[in-house]
Amino acid sequence: MNKFSVLCSIYIKENPEYFDICLKSTWDQQTLLPSEIVLVEDGPLTVELYEIIEIWKKKLGDILKIVKLPINQGTGKAKNIGLKYCTNEIVCIVDTDDINCSDRFEKQLNFFKNNPDITIVGGQIIEFTDNVENFQGIRSVPLTHHELVNYSNSRSPFNNMTIAYRKSAVIAVGGYQHHLLMEDYNLFLRLIASKKYKLHNLPDILVYARIDNGMHGRRNGWKYIQSEKQLLDLKKSLKLQKSLPANILFILRSAFRLLPSTFLAKVYNTFLRKKSR
């Protein structure tokens, strides 16, 4: 069971240098190599990004499968299309500006091998800006299925850039669906609601996640409140949470979306990151 696919998508605004570093961490530095890397070009790219892709195509040959989308579709649609090109049951998601730890894939594939009842497995991340020495914090998520189900009532149970899953299960629940900043969370909730699939996180750091240090603070405004409403409606339709606590949580999360961006960034740094290694 050592065969697996890597799925990633890239769009015009991404940094060519970061993309190249990501691919090096996905291939050159891994203890277990993917049998294929499916890269979705989500709309036209820059000349610099195409140059990096061409270098890697020459290096990897048929291992690198390139899927070109004529216009930008967004993360969810791009992943859905890319998933169709993944020929293996196990699919590892890679964000094209992050850095994978050298044993990430080996740890996840071994876990699947030893735990055939698990559908999706993620892990912990270290967040950084510019370079890995500029450490911002650790984003930790719970480990066991029961903990993850409870945790999912209030926030996403996985660090999205660390997940690996069984393709058949994701397709069975409808794949990715459009949901601003929450396509993955939306998918996790549907997997949980099916009651057929078990979730797990490893305690290990699997990815160094590159962040814009003000990114979380800018996720405010009306369109994000609409996204919160979509999340509320999803939870109700899946019967994952009783109406009263779900509505209260929606009000609280929406209230935060109305706060100034500087305050939002402080909330994220205080409650979602661990500062100590």
Disulfide bonds with the S-S distance in Angstrom:
none
